[in-house]
Amino acid sequence: MRKLIKADKKGFTLAETLIALTLIGVIAAMVMSNLIANTMKQQTIAKLQKTNTVLSQVFKKTEVFNGFHNYWDFPAGSGEQATNAFFDDYLKSYLVLMEDCKESKDKECEFKFKELNGTEKTLDASWRKFYLNDGMFVGMKTESTDDNKVIRFYVDLNGKKYSNTVARDIFMFEYWAQNKEHPDYEGKLLPYGHEFTKEKLITADNTNNCNKSQSGNYCAAVIVKDDWKISDDYPW
């Protein structure tokens, strides 16, 4: 008579099961966190490239209708009146605006944000502020001397949405209409800080630098120097 031998099967204890589930949860959370971060980085790069294209095209259009940038009637100084005059004469007609903050009482036009080091900032009246039709926020200001004429931009890629932080969704650009020391900058939209090496943009002791102890205003230049990528050493 054949004897049936039963195998001594031992299952997982409750404690072992809980530990396994916990480990799976931790790994899944890490994977999801990395996926979300990478997706956000890719979206940021795409929007940043779009910003570069949109603003560059605006300056090309104004050159077609108003002449070469060297001949623009650039207002003297850097105050509110000069900035508004330049915007109205040379840029406004070539932008599709959702909202012009000069003509709006919307509280969002005050536009408060944080620098990379956590310092709170508000663009004052010397900046012309507006929202493009895709919701992107732009603040611009002109600065003019006998030798240099430049337009500086703060751009918030997602406008009124979170996080309103420099180097995350806010970046700086500049357009040189005149630069006697560096004429090769003229007629180009450039990331703020473009003239420095990546090492200086990240490590040098400059209030605009792209590190978490400074403002982060140079972070667009870091991304461009990395071939439009957010690298592992970027202060994300």
JOCORSUL-V270867 format. One record per residue. RES is the residue in one letter. SS is DSSP state (hx for helix, st for strand, lp for the rest). OMEGA is omega in whole degrees, -180 to 180 (NA if undefined). NEAR is the number of other ideal C-beta (glycine too) atoms within 12 Angstrom. Layout:
res:RES ss:SS omega:OMEGA near:NEAR
res:RES ss:SS omega:OMEGA near:NEAR
This chain:
res:M ss:lp omega:-177 near:3
res:R ss:lp omega:179 near:4
res:K ss:lp omega:177 near:5
res:L ss:lp omega:-180 near:6
res:I ss:lp omega:-179 near:6
res:K ss:lp omega:178 near:6
res:A ss:lp omega:180 near:6
res:D ss:lp omega:-178 near:6
res:K ss:lp omega:-178 near:6
res:K ss:lp omega:179 near:7
res:G ss:lp omega:178 near:8
res:F ss:lp omega:174 near:12
res:T ss:lp omega:179 near:10
res:L ss:hx omega:-179 near:10
res:A ss:hx omega:179 near:10
res:E ss:hx omega:179 near:13
res:T ss:hx omega:-180 near:13
res:L ss:hx omega:178 near:13
res:I ss:hx omega:180 near:14
res:A ss:hx omega:180 near:15
res:L ss:hx omega:179 near:15
res:T ss:hx omega:179 near:14
res:L ss:hx omega:178 near:14
res:I ss:hx omega:179 near:14
res:G ss:hx omega:180 near:14
res:V ss:hx omega:180 near:14
res:I ss:hx omega:179 near:14
res:A ss:hx omega:180 near:14
res:A ss:hx omega:179 near:14
res:M ss:hx omega:179 near:14
res:V ss:hx omega:180 near:14
res:M ss:hx omega:179 near:14
res:S ss:hx omega:179 near:14
res:N ss:hx omega:179 near:15
res:L ss:hx omega:180 near:14
res:I ss:hx omega:179 near:15
res:A ss:hx omega:180 near:19
res:N ss:hx omega:178 near:18
res:T ss:hx omega:179 near:15
res:M ss:hx omega:178 near:22
res:K ss:hx omega:179 near:26
res:Q ss:hx omega:178 near:17
res:Q ss:hx omega:179 near:20
res:T ss:hx omega:179 near:33
res:I ss:hx omega:-179 near:28
res:A ss:hx omega:-180 near:20
res:K ss:hx omega:179 near:32
res:L ss:hx omega:177 near:38
res:Q ss:hx omega:178 near:25
res:K ss:hx omega:178 near:23
res:T ss:hx omega:179 near:37
res:N ss:hx omega:-179 near:32
res:T ss:hx omega:-177 near:18
res:V ss:hx omega:-178 near:29
res:L ss:hx omega:177 near:36
res:S ss:hx omega:-180 near:23
res:Q ss:hx omega:178 near:19
res:V ss:hx omega:180 near:33
res:F ss:hx omega:176 near:35
res:K ss:hx omega:179 near:21
res:K ss:hx omega:-178 near:19
res:T ss:hx omega:175 near:31
res:E ss:hx omega:179 near:24
res:V ss:hx omega:-174 near:15
res:F ss:hx omega:-176 near:16
res:N ss:hx omega:178 near:23
res:G ss:lp omega:-178 near:15
res:F ss:lp omega:-173 near:16
res:H ss:hx omega:179 near:29
res:N ss:hx omega:-174 near:18
res:Y ss:hx omega:178 near:16
res:W ss:lp omega:176 near:28
res:D ss:lp omega:-173 near:20
res:F ss:lp omega:-178 near:30
res:P ss:lp omega:179 near:27
res:A ss:lp omega:175 near:18
res:G ss:st omega:-177 near:20
res:S ss:lp omega:-177 near:27
res:G ss:lp omega:-177 near:20
res:E ss:hx omega:-177 near:22
res:Q ss:hx omega:-179 near:20
res:A ss:hx omega:-179 near:29
res:T ss:hx omega:-180 near:37
res:N ss:hx omega:180 near:29
res:A ss:hx omega:-180 near:24
res:F ss:hx omega:-179 near:37
res:F ss:hx omega:-177 near:36
res:D ss:hx omega:-176 near:24
res:D ss:hx omega:-169 near:22
res:Y ss:hx omega:-174 near:34
res:L ss:hx omega:-169 near:37
res:K ss:hx omega:-177 near:25
res:S ss:hx omega:-174 near:16
res:Y ss:hx omega:177 near:24
res:L ss:lp omega:174 near:28
res:V ss:lp omega:-172 near:21
res:L ss:st omega:169 near:27
res:M ss:st omega:-178 near:21
res:E ss:st omega:173 near:27
res:D ss:st omega:-172 near:26
res:C ss:hx omega:176 near:30
res:K ss:hx omega:-177 near:25
res:E ss:hx omega:-175 near:17
res:S ss:lp omega:175 near:17
res:K ss:lp omega:180 near:11
res:D ss:lp omega:-180 near:19
res:K ss:hx omega:179 near:12
res:E ss:hx omega:180 near:23
res:C ss:hx omega:174 near:27
res:E ss:hx omega:175 near:22
res:F ss:lp omega:175 near:32
res:K ss:st omega:-180 near:22
res:F ss:st omega:180 near:38
res:K ss:st omega:171 near:24
res:E ss:lp omega:-174 near:32
res:L ss:lp omega:180 near:35
res:N ss:lp omega:177 near:22
res:G ss:lp omega:179 near:16
res:T ss:lp omega:179 near:19
res:E ss:st omega:-175 near:16
res:K ss:st omega:174 near:26
res:T ss:st omega:178 near:21
res:L ss:lp omega:-177 near:31
res:D ss:lp omega:-173 near:18
res:A ss:lp omega:179 near:20
res:S ss:lp omega:177 near:25
res:W ss:lp omega:173 near:34
res:R ss:st omega:-173 near:42
res:K ss:st omega:179 near:39
res:F ss:st omega:176 near:39
res:Y ss:st omega:175 near:31
res:L ss:st omega:-174 near:32
res:N ss:lp omega:177 near:15
res:D ss:lp omega:178 near:22
res:G ss:lp omega:180 near:23
res:M ss:lp omega:178 near:35
res:F ss:st omega:177 near:40
res:V ss:st omega:170 near:43
res:G ss:st omega:-178 near:37
res:M ss:st omega:179 near:42
res:K ss:st omega:177 near:33
res:T ss:st omega:175 near:40
res:E ss:st omega:-174 near:29
res:S ss:st omega:170 near:28
res:T ss:lp omega:179 near:18
res:D ss:lp omega:-175 near:11
res:D ss:lp omega:-173 near:16
res:N ss:st omega:175 near:25
res:K ss:st omega:-174 near:33
res:V ss:st omega:174 near:36
res:I ss:st omega:180 near:44
res:R ss:st omega:-177 near:37
res:F ss:st omega:161 near:42
res:Y ss:st omega:180 near:40
res:V ss:st omega:173 near:45
res:D ss:st omega:-172 near:40
res:L ss:lp omega:-180 near:39
res:N ss:lp omega:171 near:29
res:G ss:lp omega:-173 near:32
res:K ss:lp omega:-179 near:24
res:K ss:lp omega:176 near:21
res:Y ss:lp omega:23 near:15
res:S ss:lp omega:180 near:20
res:N ss:lp omega:-180 near:29
res:T ss:st omega:178 near:32
res:V ss:st omega:180 near:37
res:A ss:lp omega:175 near:44
res:R ss:lp omega:177 near:34
res:D ss:lp omega:178 near:35
res:I ss:st omega:-177 near:41
res:F ss:st omega:-178 near:49
res:M ss:st omega:175 near:46
res:F ss:st omega:175 near:40
res:E ss:st omega:177 near:38
res:Y ss:st omega:-179 near:40
res:W ss:st omega:172 near:34
res:A ss:st omega:177 near:38
res:Q ss:st omega:175 near:27
res:N ss:st omega:-174 near:28
res:K ss:lp omega:179 near:17
res:E ss:lp omega:-180 near:14
res:H ss:lp omega:-179 near:18
res:P ss:hx omega:178 near:16
res:D ss:hx omega:176 near:13
res:Y ss:hx omega:-171 near:24
res:E ss:st omega:178 near:28
res:G ss:lp omega:-178 near:27
res:K ss:lp omega:170 near:27
res:L ss:st omega:-173 near:36
res:L ss:st omega:175 near:33
res:P ss:st omega:-179 near:39
res:Y ss:lp omega:-177 near:38
res:G ss:lp omega:-176 near:35
res:H ss:lp omega:-174 near:32
res:E ss:lp omega:-177 near:23
res:F ss:lp omega:173 near:24
res:T ss:lp omega:180 near:16
res:K ss:hx omega:-180 near:28
res:E ss:hx omega:179 near:16
res:K ss:hx omega:-180 near:22
res:L ss:hx omega:-176 near:37
res:I ss:hx omega:-169 near:32
res:T ss:hx omega:-176 near:19
res:A ss:lp omega:-178 near:19
res:D ss:lp omega:-178 near:12
res:N ss:lp omega:-176 near:23
res:T ss:lp omega:-180 near:19
res:N ss:lp omega:-170 near:35
res:N ss:lp omega:-177 near:33
res:C ss:lp omega:171 near:45
res:N ss:lp omega:-169 near:31
res:K ss:lp omega:175 near:23
res:S ss:lp omega:-179 near:20
res:Q ss:lp omega:-173 near:29
res:S ss:lp omega:-177 near:33
res:G ss:lp omega:-177 near:41
res:N ss:lp omega:-180 near:38
res:Y ss:lp omega:-172 near:42
res:C ss:hx omega:176 near:44
res:A ss:hx omega:179 near:44
res:A ss:hx omega:178 near:35
res:V ss:hx omega:-180 near:41
res:I ss:hx omega:180 near:41
res:V ss:hx omega:179 near:33
res:K ss:hx omega:175 near:28
res:D ss:lp omega:179 near:23
res:D ss:lp omega:178 near:12
res:W ss:lp omega:176 near:24
res:K ss:lp omega:173 near:22
res:I ss:lp omega:-173 near:31
res:S ss:lp omega:-177 near:20
res:D ss:lp omega:-179 near:11
res:D ss:lp omega:177 near:20
res:Y ss:lp omega:-177 near:30
res:P ss:lp omega:-176 near:28
res:W ss:lp omega:NA near:28
